[in-house]
Amino acid sequence: RGYLIAAPSVFRSGVEEAISVTIFNSVKETTVQIQLVVKGETVSRGHGTVLDKGTIKLKVPSGLRGQAHLKVWGNRHLAEEGYIFHNYTTVTVDSKGSSVFIQTDKPVYKPKQKVLINLFMVTSDLRPVNDR
C-alpha cells in the first residue's frame, strides 16, 4: 500500500491548479481532500474520490503571493474502512505571469549561419499577449 501526490511547486494566483493523486493497490474509492493554507488560514479547498488515480482541482484565490502549505488527506473523518493518509508540503504562490517562447528554424547551427527565430508571449492560460 502507498500513495503518490504530484503537485506543482509554484501555484499561480487566480488559476485552477491540478493535483494528481495515485493510490497503489487500492481496493475501494478513497475520498481525498486538499487544502491550501496561508498563515494558518485555509484559503482554498478541493475534494474528490480516487480509485487508483485521479486529479483534483484546486482554485487558487486571486491576489495571493508568497509561501503556503498544501495539505492532503485521504478518507479524512471516515470510518475505519479504506486507506487513510495525511501529508503536507510547502508551495510558492506567485502572481499570474506570462511566458516567452523562442522558436528557431533549426535545432543546430554551423558557424556563420543565419539564425531565424520566432518570439511569442502567452499568458498563464496560454492566450497570446497583445502587448509589445
Residue, then its C-alpha position, 0 to 999 in steps of 0.5 A: r500500500g502507498y500513495l503518490i501526490a504530484a503537485p506543482s511547486v509554484f501555484r499561480s494566483g487566480v488559476e485552477e491548479a491540478i493535483s494528481v493523486t495515485i493510490f497503489n493497490s487500492v481496493k475501494e474509492t478513497t475520498v481525498q481532500i486538499q487544502l491550501v493554507v496561508k498563515g494558518e488560514t485555509v484559503s482554498r479547498g478541493h475534494g474528490t474520490v480516487l480509485d487508483k488515480g485521479t486529479i483534483k482541482l484546486k482554485v487558487p484565490s486571486g491576489l495571493r503571493g508568497q509561501a503556503h502549505l498544501k495539505v492532503w488527506g485521504n478518507r479524512h473523518l471516515a470510518e475505519e474502512g479504506y486507506i487513510f493518509h495525511n501529508y503536507t508540503t510547502v508551495t510558492v504562490d506567485s502572481k499570474g505571469s506570462s511566458v516567452f517562447i523562442q522558436t528557431d528554424k533549426p535545432v543546430y547551427k554551423p558557424k556563420q549561419k543565419v539564425l531565424i527565430n520566432l518570439f511569442m508571449v502567452t499568458s498563464d492560460l496560454r492566450p497570446v499577449n497583445d502587448r509589445 
